[in-house]
Amino acid sequence: MRTGWFRRAHIKTAPCYRLRLLLTHRRNLKRKFLDLKNAIRHSLKAFGIRLNRVGRGAFAQAVRDAVAGDALISELIDAMLYARAALWKEYCRLHGLVVKLVAGHELCRPFMQIPGVGPIAALSFMTAIDDPSRFRLSRDVAAYFGLTSRRWQSGTSIDVQGPISKAGDADVRRALYEAASALLTRFKRRDKVKTWGLAVAKRSGCRKAVVAVARKLAVIMHAMWCDGTAYCGDQAVSTADAAAHAKRKDRRLLGALA
């Protein structure tokens, strides 16, 4: 300790821990909800009942109709469906709380300007970083979340790159992956990151492209946090916005002079 040969461990702040606890409980409720749904499907499959694709709202009625002829099984499944409905209600309660907190947060709102980044991805990223000054370079954030390739190096072997390391917070990595997938597949307007990701997909495949875009999103979000800048994926839109802002500023100045 006197020589300084140690690495400092960052201790997150108390507000950050509270927000992370909210995200953790929301995730746990969703997993339990899906576990109950899969358990119900598995129970029906044992009796030769195989449900077709049904939505979340129509699932309960479809299950009740399928077991209506068996009194015992109907009673058992009904209890499971009531538990499933209770879990979904409480999950929606926590999800609404997350959305409400993100909507009023000064840092998460700029993150959500990035296509594909929603409340969960923005809040997960913010609470995992907590202090952006911990990272000297924005690209170090990608390695912190395990989105960079593993490397094997020695004096007698060549530099070998493998799959991503998957180190760090798995929830943040999953949220960034989902945001990148939404950007590449659902976002319809022009965007520089999307164009770059589609070019990667053409060369290396869709899955590698989504990981690459997730890595880039992490770097962009950290840079926005450090610089206080806003995201603009289309240069034409940014130029038009700048021109409109200049016109509004000129009008305010003329009004003040008048």
C-alpha positions as CSV (number, residue, x, y, z in Angstrom):
1,M,0.0,0.0,0.0
2,R,2.9,2.4,0.7
3,T,4.4,1.9,-2.7
4,G,1.1,2.5,-4.4
5,W,1.0,-0.8,-6.3
6,F,-2.7,-1.2,-6.2
7,R,-5.8,-0.3,-8.2
8,R,-8.5,2.0,-6.8
9,A,-12.0,0.6,-6.6
10,H,-14.8,3.0,-7.4
11,I,-17.6,3.1,-4.8
12,K,-20.8,4.2,-6.3
13,T,-22.9,6.9,-4.7
14,A,-26.0,6.2,-2.6
15,P,-28.4,7.7,-5.2
16,C,-26.8,5.5,-7.9
17,Y,-27.3,2.4,-5.8
18,R,-31.0,3.3,-5.3
19,L,-31.5,3.6,-9.0
20,R,-29.7,0.3,-9.7
21,L,-31.9,-1.4,-7.1
22,L,-35.0,-0.2,-9.0
23,L,-33.6,-1.6,-12.2
24,T,-32.7,-4.9,-10.5
25,H,-36.2,-5.4,-9.0
26,R,-37.8,-4.5,-12.3
27,R,-35.7,-7.1,-14.1
28,N,-36.4,-9.8,-11.4
29,L,-40.2,-9.3,-11.7
30,K,-40.0,-9.6,-15.5
31,R,-38.0,-12.8,-15.2
32,K,-40.4,-14.3,-12.7
33,F,-43.3,-13.4,-15.0
34,L,-41.7,-15.1,-17.9
35,D,-40.9,-18.1,-15.7
36,L,-44.5,-18.5,-14.7
37,K,-45.6,-18.2,-18.4
38,N,-43.1,-20.9,-19.4
39,A,-44.2,-23.2,-16.5
40,I,-47.8,-22.9,-17.6
41,R,-46.9,-23.8,-21.2
42,H,-44.9,-26.8,-20.0
43,S,-47.7,-28.0,-17.8
44,L,-50.1,-27.9,-20.8
45,K,-47.6,-29.6,-23.0
46,A,-47.5,-32.6,-20.6
47,F,-51.2,-33.2,-21.5
48,G,-50.8,-32.8,-25.2
49,I,-52.0,-29.2,-25.3
50,R,-49.9,-27.0,-27.4
51,L,-50.8,-23.3,-27.6
52,N,-50.4,-21.3,-30.8
53,R,-48.8,-17.9,-30.8
54,V,-50.9,-15.7,-28.6
55,G,-50.3,-12.2,-27.3
56,R,-49.8,-11.3,-23.6
57,G,-53.3,-10.1,-23.2
58,A,-55.0,-13.1,-24.8
59,F,-52.7,-15.7,-23.1
60,A,-54.8,-16.2,-20.0
61,Q,-58.1,-16.7,-21.8
62,A,-56.5,-19.1,-24.3
63,V,-55.1,-21.2,-21.4
64,R,-58.4,-21.3,-19.6
65,D,-60.2,-22.4,-22.8
66,A,-57.7,-25.1,-23.3
67,V,-58.2,-26.7,-19.9
68,A,-61.9,-26.0,-19.4
69,G,-62.7,-29.7,-19.6
70,D,-60.6,-30.8,-16.6
71,A,-61.7,-29.4,-13.2
72,L,-58.4,-30.1,-11.3
73,I,-56.1,-28.8,-14.0
74,S,-58.3,-25.8,-14.5
75,E,-58.0,-24.9,-10.8
76,L,-54.3,-25.3,-10.8
77,I,-53.7,-23.3,-13.9
78,D,-56.1,-20.6,-12.7
79,A,-53.9,-20.1,-9.6
80,M,-50.8,-19.7,-11.8
81,L,-52.5,-17.2,-14.0
82,Y,-53.6,-15.1,-11.1
83,A,-49.9,-15.1,-9.9
84,R,-48.8,-14.2,-13.4
85,A,-51.2,-11.3,-13.5
86,A,-50.1,-10.0,-10.1
87,L,-46.4,-10.1,-11.2
88,W,-47.2,-8.2,-14.4
89,K,-49.1,-5.5,-12.5
90,E,-46.2,-4.9,-10.2
91,Y,-43.7,-5.0,-13.0
92,C,-45.7,-2.3,-14.9
93,R,-45.6,-0.3,-11.7
94,L,-41.8,-0.4,-11.4
95,H,-41.4,0.2,-15.2
96,G,-43.6,3.3,-14.9
97,L,-41.4,4.5,-12.1
98,V,-38.3,4.1,-14.3
99,V,-39.9,6.0,-17.1
100,K,-41.0,8.8,-14.8
101,L,-37.5,9.1,-13.3
102,V,-35.8,9.1,-16.7
103,A,-38.2,11.7,-18.1
104,G,-37.2,14.1,-15.4
105,H,-33.4,13.4,-15.4
106,E,-31.2,16.0,-17.1
107,L,-28.6,13.4,-18.2
108,C,-30.8,10.5,-19.4
109,R,-32.9,12.7,-21.7
110,P,-29.9,13.5,-24.0
111,F,-29.0,9.8,-24.1
112,M,-32.5,9.0,-25.4
113,Q,-31.9,11.3,-28.4
114,I,-29.8,8.4,-29.8
115,P,-32.1,6.1,-31.9
116,G,-32.7,2.9,-30.2
117,V,-31.7,4.1,-26.7
118,G,-34.7,4.0,-24.4
119,P,-35.2,4.6,-20.7
120,I,-33.8,1.3,-19.5
121,A,-30.6,1.6,-21.6
122,A,-30.1,5.2,-20.6
123,L,-30.6,4.6,-16.9
124,S,-28.6,1.4,-16.8
125,F,-25.6,3.1,-18.5
126,M,-25.7,6.1,-16.2
127,T,-25.9,4.1,-13.0
128,A,-23.1,1.7,-14.2
129,I,-20.7,4.6,-14.9
130,D,-21.7,6.9,-12.1
131,D,-18.6,9.1,-12.6
132,P,-17.5,9.6,-16.2
133,S,-14.1,10.9,-15.1
134,R,-13.1,7.4,-14.1
135,F,-12.3,6.7,-17.7
136,R,-9.5,8.6,-19.4
137,L,-10.8,7.7,-22.9
138,S,-14.3,7.1,-24.0
139,R,-13.4,4.0,-25.8
140,D,-12.3,2.4,-22.5
141,V,-16.0,2.2,-21.6
142,A,-16.6,-0.4,-24.2
143,A,-14.0,-2.7,-22.6
144,Y,-15.4,-2.0,-19.2
145,F,-18.7,-3.5,-20.3
146,G,-17.1,-6.5,-22.1
147,L,-17.9,-5.3,-25.6
148,T,-14.3,-5.6,-26.9
149,S,-12.5,-8.7,-28.2
150,R,-10.4,-11.0,-26.0
151,R,-6.8,-11.0,-26.9
152,W,-4.0,-13.5,-26.3
153,Q,-0.5,-12.2,-26.6
154,S,3.0,-13.5,-25.6
155,G,6.5,-13.1,-26.7
156,T,6.4,-16.4,-28.7
157,S,2.9,-16.2,-30.3
158,I,1.1,-13.9,-32.6
159,D,-1.6,-11.5,-31.4
160,V,-4.9,-13.6,-31.4
161,Q,-8.3,-11.9,-31.1
162,G,-11.3,-13.9,-29.9
163,P,-14.9,-13.2,-29.2
164,I,-16.0,-10.3,-26.9
165,S,-14.9,-10.7,-23.2
166,K,-18.4,-10.2,-21.7
167,A,-16.8,-8.7,-18.7
168,G,-18.5,-6.1,-16.4
169,D,-22.2,-5.5,-16.0
170,A,-24.2,-7.9,-18.1
171,D,-27.4,-5.9,-17.7
172,V,-25.8,-2.8,-19.3
173,R,-24.3,-4.9,-22.1
174,R,-27.7,-6.5,-22.8
175,A,-29.4,-3.1,-22.8
176,L,-26.8,-1.7,-25.2
177,Y,-27.2,-4.7,-27.5
178,E,-30.9,-4.3,-27.6
179,A,-30.5,-0.6,-28.4
180,A,-28.1,-1.4,-31.2
181,S,-30.5,-4.0,-32.6
182,A,-33.4,-1.5,-32.6
183,L,-31.2,1.1,-34.3
184,L,-30.2,-1.2,-37.1
185,T,-33.6,-2.9,-37.6
186,R,-36.4,-0.5,-36.5
187,F,-35.1,3.0,-37.0
188,K,-36.1,4.1,-40.5
189,R,-34.5,7.5,-40.9
190,R,-30.9,8.4,-41.9
191,D,-28.3,8.0,-39.2
192,K,-24.5,7.8,-39.4
193,V,-24.1,5.0,-36.9
194,K,-26.8,3.0,-38.6
195,T,-25.1,3.4,-42.0
196,W,-21.8,2.3,-40.4
197,G,-23.4,-0.7,-38.7
198,L,-25.1,-1.8,-41.9
199,A,-21.7,-1.7,-43.7
200,V,-20.3,-3.9,-40.9
201,A,-23.2,-6.3,-41.3
202,K,-22.5,-6.6,-45.0
203,R,-18.9,-7.6,-44.3
204,S,-19.1,-9.7,-41.1
205,G,-22.7,-10.6,-40.4
206,C,-25.7,-9.1,-38.5
207,R,-24.7,-10.3,-35.0
208,K,-21.2,-8.9,-35.1
209,A,-22.6,-5.7,-36.5
210,V,-25.0,-5.3,-33.6
211,V,-22.2,-5.9,-31.1
212,A,-20.0,-3.3,-33.0
213,V,-22.9,-0.7,-32.9
214,A,-23.5,-1.5,-29.1
215,R,-19.8,-0.8,-28.5
216,K,-20.0,2.5,-30.5
217,L,-23.1,3.6,-28.6
218,A,-21.3,3.1,-25.3
219,V,-18.4,5.3,-26.5
220,I,-20.8,8.0,-27.9
221,M,-22.8,8.1,-24.7
222,H,-19.7,8.6,-22.5
223,A,-18.4,11.3,-24.8
224,M,-21.8,13.1,-24.7
225,W,-21.7,12.9,-20.9
226,C,-18.1,14.3,-20.7
227,D,-18.6,17.1,-23.3
228,G,-22.2,18.0,-22.6
229,T,-23.0,17.7,-26.3
230,A,-26.1,16.5,-28.1
231,Y,-26.4,13.6,-30.5
232,C,-27.2,14.2,-34.1
233,G,-27.0,11.2,-36.5
234,D,-27.8,13.1,-39.7
235,Q,-25.6,16.0,-40.7
236,A,-28.3,17.5,-42.9
237,V,-30.6,17.7,-39.9
238,S,-27.9,19.2,-37.7
239,T,-27.3,21.9,-40.2
240,A,-31.0,22.7,-40.5
241,D,-31.3,22.8,-36.7
242,A,-28.3,25.1,-36.4
243,A,-29.8,27.5,-39.0
244,A,-33.2,27.5,-37.3
245,H,-31.6,28.2,-33.9
246,A,-29.6,31.1,-35.4
247,K,-32.8,32.5,-36.9
248,R,-34.6,32.3,-33.5
249,K,-31.7,34.0,-31.9
250,D,-31.7,36.8,-34.4
251,R,-35.4,37.4,-33.9
252,R,-35.0,37.6,-30.1
253,L,-32.2,40.1,-30.6
254,L,-34.3,42.2,-32.9
255,G,-37.2,42.1,-30.5
256,A,-34.9,43.3,-27.7
257,L,-33.6,46.1,-29.8
258,A,-37.1,47.2,-30.8
